[in-house]
Amino acid sequence: MTAIQQLTAIIEREGDGYVSLCPELDIASQGDSVEEAKSNLMEAVQLFFEVADDSEIEHRLHAEVFVTRLEVPIG
């Protein structure tokens, strides 16, 4: 049986493409579209779980990540 891990993907435009980040593992990727950046990030995360040993996963995996928006007065 395959376990499913829910993780966060933050994707933002950078230049002509998109950069994707999984903050729980500090793994990043990129792509020409949002979907490609997401797919490439999923592949990078899957590869990490395939090759990393348990101690590295434990060290890098942040159990709680909060994504929120800030309202900051400027000027």
mmJSON file of the N, C-alpha and C atoms, coordinates in Angstrom:
{"data_MODEL":{"atom_site":{
"group_PDB":["ATOM","ATOM","ATOM","ATOM","ATOM","ATOM","ATOM","ATOM","ATOM","ATOM","ATOM","ATOM","ATOM","ATOM","ATOM","ATOM","ATOM","ATOM","ATOM","ATOM","ATOM","ATOM","ATOM","ATOM","ATOM","ATOM","ATOM","ATOM","ATOM","ATOM","ATOM","ATOM","ATOM","ATOM","ATOM","ATOM","ATOM","ATOM","ATOM","ATOM","ATOM","ATOM","ATOM","ATOM","ATOM","ATOM","ATOM","ATOM","ATOM","ATOM","ATOM","ATOM","ATOM","ATOM","ATOM","ATOM","ATOM","ATOM","ATOM","ATOM","ATOM","ATOM","ATOM","ATOM","ATOM","ATOM","ATOM","ATOM","ATOM","ATOM","ATOM","ATOM","ATOM","ATOM","ATOM","ATOM","ATOM","ATOM","ATOM","ATOM","ATOM","ATOM","ATOM","ATOM","ATOM","ATOM","ATOM","ATOM","ATOM","ATOM","ATOM","ATOM","ATOM","ATOM","ATOM","ATOM","ATOM","ATOM","ATOM","ATOM","ATOM","ATOM","ATOM","ATOM","ATOM","ATOM","ATOM","ATOM","ATOM","ATOM","ATOM","ATOM","ATOM","ATOM","ATOM","ATOM","ATOM","ATOM","ATOM","ATOM","ATOM","ATOM","ATOM","ATOM","ATOM","ATOM","ATOM","ATOM","ATOM","ATOM","ATOM","ATOM","ATOM","ATOM","ATOM","ATOM","ATOM","ATOM","ATOM","ATOM","ATOM","ATOM","ATOM","ATOM","ATOM","ATOM","ATOM","ATOM","ATOM","ATOM","ATOM","ATOM","ATOM","ATOM","ATOM","ATOM","ATOM","ATOM","ATOM","ATOM","ATOM","ATOM","ATOM","ATOM","ATOM","ATOM","ATOM","ATOM","ATOM","ATOM","ATOM","ATOM","ATOM","ATOM","ATOM","ATOM","ATOM","ATOM","ATOM","ATOM","ATOM","ATOM","ATOM","ATOM","ATOM","ATOM","ATOM","ATOM","ATOM","ATOM","ATOM","ATOM","ATOM","ATOM","ATOM","ATOM","ATOM","ATOM","ATOM","ATOM","ATOM","ATOM","ATOM","ATOM","ATOM","ATOM","ATOM","ATOM","ATOM","ATOM","ATOM","ATOM","ATOM","ATOM","ATOM","ATOM","ATOM","ATOM","ATOM","ATOM","ATOM","ATOM","ATOM","ATOM","ATOM"],
"id":[1,2,3,4,5,6,7,8,9,10,11,12,13,14,15,16,17,18,19,20,21,22,23,24,25,26,27,28,29,30,31,32,33,34,35,36,37,38,39,40,41,42,43,44,45,46,47,48,49,50,51,52,53,54,55,56,57,58,59,60,61,62,63,64,65,66,67,68,69,70,71,72,73,74,75,76,77,78,79,80,81,82,83,84,85,86,87,88,89,90,91,92,93,94,95,96,97,98,99,100,101,102,103,104,105,106,107,108,109,110,111,112,113,114,115,116,117,118,119,120,121,122,123,124,125,126,127,128,129,130,131,132,133,134,135,136,137,138,139,140,141,142,143,144,145,146,147,148,149,150,151,152,153,154,155,156,157,158,159,160,161,162,163,164,165,166,167,168,169,170,171,172,173,174,175,176,177,178,179,180,181,182,183,184,185,186,187,188,189,190,191,192,193,194,195,196,197,198,199,200,201,202,203,204,205,206,207,208,209,210,211,212,213,214,215,216,217,218,219,220,221,222,223,224,225],
"type_symbol":["N","C","C","N","C","C","N","C","C","N","C","C","N","C","C","N","C","C","N","C","C","N","C","C","N","C","C","N","C","C","N","C","C","N","C","C","N","C","C","N","C","C","N","C","C","N","C","C","N","C","C","N","C","C","N","C","C","N","C","C","N","C","C","N","C","C","N","C","C","N","C","C","N","C","C","N","C","C","N","C","C","N","C","C","N","C","C","N","C","C","N","C","C","N","C","C","N","C","C","N","C","C","N","C","C","N","C","C","N","C","C","N","C","C","N","C","C","N","C","C","N","C","C","N","C","C","N","C","C","N","C","C","N","C","C","N","C","C","N","C","C","N","C","C","N","C","C","N","C","C","N","C","C","N","C","C","N","C","C","N","C","C","N","C","C","N","C","C","N","C","C","N","C","C","N","C","C","N","C","C","N","C","C","N","C","C","N","C","C","N","C","C","N","C","C","N","C","C","N","C","C","N","C","C","N","C","C","N","C","C","N","C","C","N","C","C","N","C","C","N","C","C","N","C","C"],
"label_atom_id":["N","CA","C","N","CA","C","N","CA","C","N","CA","C","N","CA","C","N","CA","C","N","CA","C","N","CA","C","N","CA","C","N","CA","C","N","CA","C","N","CA","C","N","CA","C","N","CA","C","N","CA","C","N","CA","C","N","CA","C","N","CA","C","N","CA","C","N","CA","C","N","CA","C","N","CA","C","N","CA","C","N","CA","C","N","CA","C","N","CA","C","N","CA","C","N","CA","C","N","CA","C","N","CA","C","N","CA","C","N","CA","C","N","CA","C","N","CA","C","N","CA","C","N","CA","C","N","CA","C","N","CA","C","N","CA","C","N","CA","C","N","CA","C","N","CA","C","N","CA","C","N","CA","C","N","CA","C","N","CA","C","N","CA","C","N","CA","C","N","CA","C","N","CA","C","N","CA","C","N","CA","C","N","CA","C","N","CA","C","N","CA","C","N","CA","C","N","CA","C","N","CA","C","N","CA","C","N","CA","C","N","CA","C","N","CA","C","N","CA","C","N","CA","C","N","CA","C","N","CA","C","N","CA","C","N","CA","C","N","CA","C","N","CA","C","N","CA","C","N","CA","C","N","CA","C","N","CA","C","N","CA","C"],
"label_alt_id":[null,null,null,null,null,null,null,null,null,null,null,null,null,null,null,null,null,null,null,null,null,null,null,null,null,null,null,null,null,null,null,null,null,null,null,null,null,null,null,null,null,null,null,null,null,null,null,null,null,null,null,null,null,null,null,null,null,null,null,null,null,null,null,null,null,null,null,null,null,null,null,null,null,null,null,null,null,null,null,null,null,null,null,null,null,null,null,null,null,null,null,null,null,null,null,null,null,null,null,null,null,null,null,null,null,null,null,null,null,null,null,null,null,null,null,null,null,null,null,null,null,null,null,null,null,null,null,null,null,null,null,null,null,null,null,null,null,null,null,null,null,null,null,null,null,null,null,null,null,null,null,null,null,null,null,null,null,null,null,null,null,null,null,null,null,null,null,null,null,null,null,null,null,null,null,null,null,null,null,null,null,null,null,null,null,null,null,null,null,null,null,null,null,null,null,null,null,null,null,null,null,null,null,null,null,null,null,null,null,null,null,null,null,null,null,null,null,null,null,null,null,null,null,null,null],
"label_comp_id":["MET","MET","MET","THR","THR","THR","ALA","ALA","ALA","ILE","ILE","ILE","GLN","GLN","GLN","GLN","GLN","GLN","LEU","LEU","LEU","THR","THR","THR","ALA","ALA","ALA","ILE","ILE","ILE","ILE","ILE","ILE","GLU","GLU","GLU","ARG","ARG","ARG","GLU","GLU","GLU","GLY","GLY","GLY","ASP","ASP","ASP","GLY","GLY","GLY","TYR","TYR","TYR","VAL","VAL","VAL","SER","SER","SER","LEU","LEU","LEU","CYS","CYS","CYS","PRO","PRO","PRO","GLU","GLU","GLU","LEU","LEU","LEU","ASP","ASP","ASP","ILE","ILE","ILE","ALA","ALA","ALA","SER","SER","SER","GLN","GLN","GLN","GLY","GLY","GLY","ASP","ASP","ASP","SER","SER","SER","VAL","VAL","VAL","GLU","GLU","GLU","GLU","GLU","GLU","ALA","ALA","ALA","LYS","LYS","LYS","SER","SER","SER","ASN","ASN","ASN","LEU","LEU","LEU","MET","MET","MET","GLU","GLU","GLU","ALA","ALA","ALA","VAL","VAL","VAL","GLN","GLN","GLN","LEU","LEU","LEU","PHE","PHE","PHE","PHE","PHE","PHE","GLU","GLU","GLU","VAL","VAL","VAL","ALA","ALA","ALA","ASP","ASP","ASP","ASP","ASP","ASP","SER","SER","SER","GLU","GLU","GLU","ILE","ILE","ILE","GLU","GLU","GLU","HIS","HIS","HIS","ARG","ARG","ARG","LEU","LEU","LEU","HIS","HIS","HIS","ALA","ALA","ALA","GLU","GLU","GLU","VAL","VAL","VAL","PHE","PHE","PHE","VAL","VAL","VAL","THR","THR","THR","ARG","ARG","ARG","LEU","LEU","LEU","GLU","GLU","GLU","VAL","VAL","VAL","PRO","PRO","PRO","ILE","ILE","ILE","GLY","GLY","GLY"],
"label_asym_id":["A","A","A","A","A","A","A","A","A","A","A","A","A","A","A","A","A","A","A","A","A","A","A","A","A","A","A","A","A","A","A","A","A","A","A","A","A","A","A","A","A","A","A","A","A","A","A","A","A","A","A","A","A","A","A","A","A","A","A","A","A","A","A","A","A","A","A","A","A","A","A","A","A","A","A","A","A","A","A","A","A","A","A","A","A","A","A","A","A","A","A","A","A","A","A","A","A","A","A","A","A","A","A","A","A","A","A","A","A","A","A","A","A","A","A","A","A","A","A","A","A","A","A","A","A","A","A","A","A","A","A","A","A","A","A","A","A","A","A","A","A","A","A","A","A","A","A","A","A","A","A","A","A","A","A","A","A","A","A","A","A","A","A","A","A","A","A","A","A","A","A","A","A","A","A","A","A","A","A","A","A","A","A","A","A","A","A","A","A","A","A","A","A","A","A","A","A","A","A","A","A","A","A","A","A","A","A","A","A","A","A","A","A","A","A","A","A","A","A","A","A","A","A","A","A"],
"label_entity_id":["1","1","1","1","1","1","1","1","1","1","1","1","1","1","1","1","1","1","1","1","1","1","1","1","1","1","1","1","1","1","1","1","1","1","1","1","1","1","1","1","1","1","1","1","1","1","1","1","1","1","1","1","1","1","1","1","1","1","1","1","1","1","1","1","1","1","1","1","1","1","1","1","1","1","1","1","1","1","1","1","1","1","1","1","1","1","1","1","1","1","1","1","1","1","1","1","1","1","1","1","1","1","1","1","1","1","1","1","1","1","1","1","1","1","1","1","1","1","1","1","1","1","1","1","1","1","1","1","1","1","1","1","1","1","1","1","1","1","1","1","1","1","1","1","1","1","1","1","1","1","1","1","1","1","1","1","1","1","1","1","1","1","1","1","1","1","1","1","1","1","1","1","1","1","1","1","1","1","1","1","1","1","1","1","1","1","1","1","1","1","1","1","1","1","1","1","1","1","1","1","1","1","1","1","1","1","1","1","1","1","1","1","1","1","1","1","1","1","1","1","1","1","1","1","1"],
"label_seq_id":[1,1,1,2,2,2,3,3,3,4,4,4,5,5,5,6,6,6,7,7,7,8,8,8,9,9,9,10,10,10,11,11,11,12,12,12,13,13,13,14,14,14,15,15,15,16,16,16,17,17,17,18,18,18,19,19,19,20,20,20,21,21,21,22,22,22,23,23,23,24,24,24,25,25,25,26,26,26,27,27,27,28,28,28,29,29,29,30,30,30,31,31,31,32,32,32,33,33,33,34,34,34,35,35,35,36,36,36,37,37,37,38,38,38,39,39,39,40,40,40,41,41,41,42,42,42,43,43,43,44,44,44,45,45,45,46,46,46,47,47,47,48,48,48,49,49,49,50,50,50,51,51,51,52,52,52,53,53,53,54,54,54,55,55,55,56,56,56,57,57,57,58,58,58,59,59,59,60,60,60,61,61,61,62,62,62,63,63,63,64,64,64,65,65,65,66,66,66,67,67,67,68,68,68,69,69,69,70,70,70,71,71,71,72,72,72,73,73,73,74,74,74,75,75,75],
"pdbx_PDB_ins_code":[null,null,null,null,null,null,null,null,null,null,null,null,null,null,null,null,null,null,null,null,null,null,null,null,null,null,null,null,null,null,null,null,null,null,null,null,null,null,null,null,null,null,null,null,null,null,null,null,null,null,null,null,null,null,null,null,null,null,null,null,null,null,null,null,null,null,null,null,null,null,null,null,null,null,null,null,null,null,null,null,null,null,null,null,null,null,null,null,null,null,null,null,null,null,null,null,null,null,null,null,null,null,null,null,null,null,null,null,null,null,null,null,null,null,null,null,null,null,null,null,null,null,null,null,null,null,null,null,null,null,null,null,null,null,null,null,null,null,null,null,null,null,null,null,null,null,null,null,null,null,null,null,null,null,null,null,null,null,null,null,null,null,null,null,null,null,null,null,null,null,null,null,null,null,null,null,null,null,null,null,null,null,null,null,null,null,null,null,null,null,null,null,null,null,null,null,null,null,null,null,null,null,null,null,null,null,null,null,null,null,null,null,null,null,null,null,null,null,null,null,null,null,null,null,null],
"Cartn_x":[0.846,0.0,0.891,0.563,1.326,0.761,1.631,1.209,1.146,0.238,0.089,0.483,1.352,1.776,1.259,0.49,0.033,1.074,1.508,2.527,2.042,2.733,2.383,3.21,2.577,3.29,3.007,4.062,3.952,4.527,3.721,4.142,4.003,5.066,5.026,5.714,5.251,5.853,7.234,8.172,9.517,9.992,10.084,10.482,9.452,9.91,9.022,8.426,8.774,8.301,7.764,7.74,7.204,8.174,8.288,9.116,8.177,8.439,7.61,8.47,7.879,8.592,7.72,8.307,7.674,8.367,7.74,8.416,8.648,7.834,8.037,9.382,9.871,11.13,12.215,11.878,12.785,13.312,12.383,12.697,12.018,12.752,12.215,12.369,11.548,11.636,11.114,10.94,10.451,9.781,9.106,8.462,8.002,7.587,7.124,5.678,4.936,3.553,3.359,2.234,1.925,1.865,1.163,1.027,2.374,3.229,4.543,5.403,5.347,6.111,5.63,4.311,3.746,4.158,4.063,4.43,5.917,6.76,8.202,8.519,7.784,7.989,7.565,6.437,5.99,7.039,7.608,8.645,9.875,10.285,11.452,11.205,9.992,9.655,9.6,8.996,8.943,10.347,11.207,12.589,13.302,13.075,13.677,13.276,11.973,11.506,12.044,12.317,12.862,14.315,15.103,16.544,17.018,16.259,16.702,16.531,17.457,17.287,16.389,15.93,14.955,15.449,16.745,17.258,17.23,17.5,17.441,15.999,15.081,13.666,13.22,13.565,13.188,13.784,15.028,15.7,15.07,14.687,14.205,12.708,11.932,10.475,9.949,9.408,8.799,7.321,6.886,5.529,4.475,4.8,3.814,4.348,3.635,3.943,2.651,2.712,1.53,1.761,0.833,0.883,-0.246,0.099,-0.898,-0.496,-1.387,-1.104,-0.906,-0.069,0.202,-0.296,-0.81,-1.149,-0.154,0.712,1.792,1.634,1.525,1.453,2.799,2.742,3.954,3.833,4.898,4.95,4.283],
"Cartn_y":[-1.183,0.0,1.246,2.204,3.432,4.471,5.066,6.125,7.445,8.298,9.62,10.649,11.567,12.663,13.963,14.73,16.021,17.071,17.805,18.828,20.106,21.198,22.493,22.771,23.354,23.82,25.312,26.102,27.533,27.76,28.334,28.531,30.01,30.577,31.989,32.209,33.237,33.583,34.165,33.752,34.316,34.429,35.66,35.864,35.275,34.426,33.804,32.484,32.056,30.764,30.861,29.717,29.612,28.823,29.24,28.556,27.945,26.717,26.031,25.625,25.698,25.393,24.545,23.515,22.742,23.159,24.049,24.564,23.519,22.482,21.449,20.754,20.654,19.946,20.867,22.104,23.067,22.517,22.041,21.532,22.443,22.83,23.733,23.131,23.613,23.226,24.378,24.145,25.203,24.591,25.444,24.993,26.176,25.906,26.956,27.371,26.538,26.84,26.451,26.869,26.497,24.979,24.329,22.867,22.165,22.656,22.043,22.25,23.433,23.69,22.786,22.595,21.707,20.259,19.815,18.445,18.183,19.142,18.989,18.968,19.76,19.744,18.402,17.873,16.56,15.493,15.553,14.595,14.731,15.967,16.202,15.701,15.931,15.476,13.945,13.337,11.87,11.277,11.867,11.393,11.535,12.662,12.853,11.718,11.399,10.332,8.963,8.774,7.498,7.31,8.393,8.245,8.661,9.476,9.965,8.885,8.848,7.912,8.552,7.742,8.195,9.393,9.437,10.546,11.855,11.799,13.014,13.496,12.582,12.953,13.591,12.984,13.524,14.914,15.109,16.397,17.493,17.168,18.189,18.417,17.431,17.534,18.395,19.545,20.437,20.067,19.68,19.183,20.271,21.507,22.572,23.711,24.005,25.137,25.915,27.206,28.049,29.046,29.104,30.058,31.042,32.314,33.351,34.607,35.57,36.846,37.905,38.86,39.964,41.263,42.139,43.49,44.412,45.018,45.839,47.267,48.253,49.635,50.065,50.726,51.187,52.683,53.396,54.841,55.687],
"Cartn_z":[0.0,0.0,0.0,-0.824,-0.93,0.033,0.851,1.758,1.002,1.429,0.828,1.881,1.504,2.375,1.767,2.508,2.007,2.338,1.315,1.47,0.787,1.048,0.488,-0.758,-1.761,-2.947,-3.101,-3.116,-3.372,-4.759,-5.627,-7.02,-7.349,-7.895,-8.268,-9.606,-10.296,-11.585,-11.334,-12.152,-12.129,-13.571,-14.055,-15.444,-16.385,-17.302,-18.281,-17.806,-16.596,-16.107,-14.699,-14.035,-12.686,-11.816,-10.57,-9.584,-8.558,-8.172,-7.187,-5.998,-4.809,-3.567,-2.664,-2.089,-1.03,0.276,1.07,2.256,3.349,3.401,4.416,4.265,3.036,2.775,2.222,1.944,1.32,-0.009,-0.826,-2.16,-3.173,-4.21,-5.222,-6.608,-7.527,-8.923,-9.757,-11.041,-11.923,-13.135,-13.907,-15.137,-15.948,-17.18,-18.076,-17.787,-17.05,-16.684,-15.216,-14.65,-13.261,-13.129,-14.053,-13.989,-14.137,-15.025,-15.197,-13.955,-13.361,-12.138,-11.005,-10.899,-9.88,-10.133,-11.367,-11.721,-11.453,-11.822,-11.587,-10.1,-9.31,-7.861,-7.277,-7.737,-7.258,-7.559,-8.747,-9.129,-8.23,-7.942,-7.092,-5.668,-5.151,-3.796,-3.748,-4.754,-4.799,-4.847,-5.65,-5.738,-4.4,-3.715,-2.397,-1.457,-1.393,-0.5,-0.915,-2.201,-2.662,-2.245,-2.253,-2.03,-0.641,0.062,1.378,2.433,3.379,4.484,5.548,6.484,7.478,8.284,8.614,9.419,8.638,7.334,6.527,6.378,6.194,6.103,7.413,8.524,9.829,10.049,9.628,9.801,8.938,7.714,6.772,6.811,7.234,7.176,8.324,7.982,8.968,9.063,10.271,10.446,10.286,10.658,10.579,9.72,8.67,7.804,7.628,7.884,7.756,6.626,5.71,4.61,4.839,4.914,5.165,4.402,4.389,3.737,4.811,4.514,5.425,4.827,5.654,5.238,5.928,5.145,5.666,5.157,6.052,5.586,4.993,3.856,3.18,2.973,3.36,3.129,4.123],
"occupancy":[1.0,1.0,1.0,1.0,1.0,1.0,1.0,1.0,1.0,1.0,1.0,1.0,1.0,1.0,1.0,1.0,1.0,1.0,1.0,1.0,1.0,1.0,1.0,1.0,1.0,1.0,1.0,1.0,1.0,1.0,1.0,1.0,1.0,1.0,1.0,1.0,1.0,1.0,1.0,1.0,1.0,1.0,1.0,1.0,1.0,1.0,1.0,1.0,1.0,1.0,1.0,1.0,1.0,1.0,1.0,1.0,1.0,1.0,1.0,1.0,1.0,1.0,1.0,1.0,1.0,1.0,1.0,1.0,1.0,1.0,1.0,1.0,1.0,1.0,1.0,1.0,1.0,1.0,1.0,1.0,1.0,1.0,1.0,1.0,1.0,1.0,1.0,1.0,1.0,1.0,1.0,1.0,1.0,1.0,1.0,1.0,1.0,1.0,1.0,1.0,1.0,1.0,1.0,1.0,1.0,1.0,1.0,1.0,1.0,1.0,1.0,1.0,1.0,1.0,1.0,1.0,1.0,1.0,1.0,1.0,1.0,1.0,1.0,1.0,1.0,1.0,1.0,1.0,1.0,1.0,1.0,1.0,1.0,1.0,1.0,1.0,1.0,1.0,1.0,1.0,1.0,1.0,1.0,1.0,1.0,1.0,1.0,1.0,1.0,1.0,1.0,1.0,1.0,1.0,1.0,1.0,1.0,1.0,1.0,1.0,1.0,1.0,1.0,1.0,1.0,1.0,1.0,1.0,1.0,1.0,1.0,1.0,1.0,1.0,1.0,1.0,1.0,1.0,1.0,1.0,1.0,1.0,1.0,1.0,1.0,1.0,1.0,1.0,1.0,1.0,1.0,1.0,1.0,1.0,1.0,1.0,1.0,1.0,1.0,1.0,1.0,1.0,1.0,1.0,1.0,1.0,1.0,1.0,1.0,1.0,1.0,1.0,1.0,1.0,1.0,1.0,1.0,1.0,1.0,1.0,1.0,1.0,1.0,1.0,1.0],
"B_iso_or_equiv":[0.0,0.0,0.0,0.0,0.0,0.0,0.0,0.0,0.0,0.0,0.0,0.0,0.0,0.0,0.0,0.0,0.0,0.0,0.0,0.0,0.0,0.0,0.0,0.0,0.0,0.0,0.0,0.0,0.0,0.0,0.0,0.0,0.0,0.0,0.0,0.0,0.0,0.0,0.0,0.0,0.0,0.0,0.0,0.0,0.0,0.0,0.0,0.0,0.0,0.0,0.0,0.0,0.0,0.0,0.0,0.0,0.0,0.0,0.0,0.0,0.0,0.0,0.0,0.0,0.0,0.0,0.0,0.0,0.0,0.0,0.0,0.0,0.0,0.0,0.0,0.0,0.0,0.0,0.0,0.0,0.0,0.0,0.0,0.0,0.0,0.0,0.0,0.0,0.0,0.0,0.0,0.0,0.0,0.0,0.0,0.0,0.0,0.0,0.0,0.0,0.0,0.0,0.0,0.0,0.0,0.0,0.0,0.0,0.0,0.0,0.0,0.0,0.0,0.0,0.0,0.0,0.0,0.0,0.0,0.0,0.0,0.0,0.0,0.0,0.0,0.0,0.0,0.0,0.0,0.0,0.0,0.0,0.0,0.0,0.0,0.0,0.0,0.0,0.0,0.0,0.0,0.0,0.0,0.0,0.0,0.0,0.0,0.0,0.0,0.0,0.0,0.0,0.0,0.0,0.0,0.0,0.0,0.0,0.0,0.0,0.0,0.0,0.0,0.0,0.0,0.0,0.0,0.0,0.0,0.0,0.0,0.0,0.0,0.0,0.0,0.0,0.0,0.0,0.0,0.0,0.0,0.0,0.0,0.0,0.0,0.0,0.0,0.0,0.0,0.0,0.0,0.0,0.0,0.0,0.0,0.0,0.0,0.0,0.0,0.0,0.0,0.0,0.0,0.0,0.0,0.0,0.0,0.0,0.0,0.0,0.0,0.0,0.0,0.0,0.0,0.0,0.0,0.0,0.0,0.0,0.0,0.0,0.0,0.0,0.0],
"pdbx_formal_charge":[null,null,null,null,null,null,null,null,null,null,null,null,null,null,null,null,null,null,null,null,null,null,null,null,null,null,null,null,null,null,null,null,null,null,null,null,null,null,null,null,null,null,null,null,null,null,null,null,null,null,null,null,null,null,null,null,null,null,null,null,null,null,null,null,null,null,null,null,null,null,null,null,null,null,null,null,null,null,null,null,null,null,null,null,null,null,null,null,null,null,null,null,null,null,null,null,null,null,null,null,null,null,null,null,null,null,null,null,null,null,null,null,null,null,null,null,null,null,null,null,null,null,null,null,null,null,null,null,null,null,null,null,null,null,null,null,null,null,null,null,null,null,null,null,null,null,null,null,null,null,null,null,null,null,null,null,null,null,null,null,null,null,null,null,null,null,null,null,null,null,null,null,null,null,null,null,null,null,null,null,null,null,null,null,null,null,null,null,null,null,null,null,null,null,null,null,null,null,null,null,null,null,null,null,null,null,null,null,null,null,null,null,null,null,null,null,null,null,null,null,null,null,null,null,null],
"auth_seq_id":[1,1,1,2,2,2,3,3,3,4,4,4,5,5,5,6,6,6,7,7,7,8,8,8,9,9,9,10,10,10,11,11,11,12,12,12,13,13,13,14,14,14,15,15,15,16,16,16,17,17,17,18,18,18,19,19,19,20,20,20,21,21,21,22,22,22,23,23,23,24,24,24,25,25,25,26,26,26,27,27,27,28,28,28,29,29,29,30,30,30,31,31,31,32,32,32,33,33,33,34,34,34,35,35,35,36,36,36,37,37,37,38,38,38,39,39,39,40,40,40,41,41,41,42,42,42,43,43,43,44,44,44,45,45,45,46,46,46,47,47,47,48,48,48,49,49,49,50,50,50,51,51,51,52,52,52,53,53,53,54,54,54,55,55,55,56,56,56,57,57,57,58,58,58,59,59,59,60,60,60,61,61,61,62,62,62,63,63,63,64,64,64,65,65,65,66,66,66,67,67,67,68,68,68,69,69,69,70,70,70,71,71,71,72,72,72,73,73,73,74,74,74,75,75,75],
"auth_comp_id":["MET","MET","MET","THR","THR","THR","ALA","ALA","ALA","ILE","ILE","ILE","GLN","GLN","GLN","GLN","GLN","GLN","LEU","LEU","LEU","THR","THR","THR","ALA","ALA","ALA","ILE","ILE","ILE","ILE","ILE","ILE","GLU","GLU","GLU","ARG","ARG","ARG","GLU","GLU","GLU","GLY","GLY","GLY","ASP","ASP","ASP","GLY","GLY","GLY","TYR","TYR","TYR","VAL","VAL","VAL","SER","SER","SER","LEU","LEU","LEU","CYS","CYS","CYS","PRO","PRO","PRO","GLU","GLU","GLU","LEU","LEU","LEU","ASP","ASP","ASP","ILE","ILE","ILE","ALA","ALA","ALA","SER","SER","SER","GLN","GLN","GLN","GLY","GLY","GLY","ASP","ASP","ASP","SER","SER","SER","VAL","VAL","VAL","GLU","GLU","GLU","GLU","GLU","GLU","ALA","ALA","ALA","LYS","LYS","LYS","SER","SER","SER","ASN","ASN","ASN","LEU","LEU","LEU","MET","MET","MET","GLU","GLU","GLU","ALA","ALA","ALA","VAL","VAL","VAL","GLN","GLN","GLN","LEU","LEU","LEU","PHE","PHE","PHE","PHE","PHE","PHE","GLU","GLU","GLU","VAL","VAL","VAL","ALA","ALA","ALA","ASP","ASP","ASP","ASP","ASP","ASP","SER","SER","SER","GLU","GLU","GLU","ILE","ILE","ILE","GLU","GLU","GLU","HIS","HIS","HIS","ARG","ARG","ARG","LEU","LEU","LEU","HIS","HIS","HIS","ALA","ALA","ALA","GLU","GLU","GLU","VAL","VAL","VAL","PHE","PHE","PHE","VAL","VAL","VAL","THR","THR","THR","ARG","ARG","ARG","LEU","LEU","LEU","GLU","GLU","GLU","VAL","VAL","VAL","PRO","PRO","PRO","ILE","ILE","ILE","GLY","GLY","GLY"],
"auth_asym_id":["A","A","A","A","A","A","A","A","A","A","A","A","A","A","A","A","A","A","A","A","A","A","A","A","A","A","A","A","A","A","A","A","A","A","A","A","A","A","A","A","A","A","A","A","A","A","A","A","A","A","A","A","A","A","A","A","A","A","A","A","A","A","A","A","A","A","A","A","A","A","A","A","A","A","A","A","A","A","A","A","A","A","A","A","A","A","A","A","A","A","A","A","A","A","A","A","A","A","A","A","A","A","A","A","A","A","A","A","A","A","A","A","A","A","A","A","A","A","A","A","A","A","A","A","A","A","A","A","A","A","A","A","A","A","A","A","A","A","A","A","A","A","A","A","A","A","A","A","A","A","A","A","A","A","A","A","A","A","A","A","A","A","A","A","A","A","A","A","A","A","A","A","A","A","A","A","A","A","A","A","A","A","A","A","A","A","A","A","A","A","A","A","A","A","A","A","A","A","A","A","A","A","A","A","A","A","A","A","A","A","A","A","A","A","A","A","A","A","A","A","A","A","A","A","A"],
"auth_atom_id":["N","CA","C","N","CA","C","N","CA","C","N","CA","C","N","CA","C","N","CA","C","N","CA","C","N","CA","C","N","CA","C","N","CA","C","N","CA","C","N","CA","C","N","CA","C","N","CA","C","N","CA","C","N","CA","C","N","CA","C","N","CA","C","N","CA","C","N","CA","C","N","CA","C","N","CA","C","N","CA","C","N","CA","C","N","CA","C","N","CA","C","N","CA","C","N","CA","C","N","CA","C","N","CA","C","N","CA","C","N","CA","C","N","CA","C","N","CA","C","N","CA","C","N","CA","C","N","CA","C","N","CA","C","N","CA","C","N","CA","C","N","CA","C","N","CA","C","N","CA","C","N","CA","C","N","CA","C","N","CA","C","N","CA","C","N","CA","C","N","CA","C","N","CA","C","N","CA","C","N","CA","C","N","CA","C","N","CA","C","N","CA","C","N","CA","C","N","CA","C","N","CA","C","N","CA","C","N","CA","C","N","CA","C","N","CA","C","N","CA","C","N","CA","C","N","CA","C","N","CA","C","N","CA","C","N","CA","C","N","CA","C","N","CA","C","N","CA","C","N","CA","C","N","CA","C","N","CA","C","N","CA","C"],
"pdbx_PDB_model_num":[1,1,1,1,1,1,1,1,1,1,1,1,1,1,1,1,1,1,1,1,1,1,1,1,1,1,1,1,1,1,1,1,1,1,1,1,1,1,1,1,1,1,1,1,1,1,1,1,1,1,1,1,1,1,1,1,1,1,1,1,1,1,1,1,1,1,1,1,1,1,1,1,1,1,1,1,1,1,1,1,1,1,1,1,1,1,1,1,1,1,1,1,1,1,1,1,1,1,1,1,1,1,1,1,1,1,1,1,1,1,1,1,1,1,1,1,1,1,1,1,1,1,1,1,1,1,1,1,1,1,1,1,1,1,1,1,1,1,1,1,1,1,1,1,1,1,1,1,1,1,1,1,1,1,1,1,1,1,1,1,1,1,1,1,1,1,1,1,1,1,1,1,1,1,1,1,1,1,1,1,1,1,1,1,1,1,1,1,1,1,1,1,1,1,1,1,1,1,1,1,1,1,1,1,1,1,1,1,1,1,1,1,1,1,1,1,1,1,1,1,1,1,1,1,1]
}}}
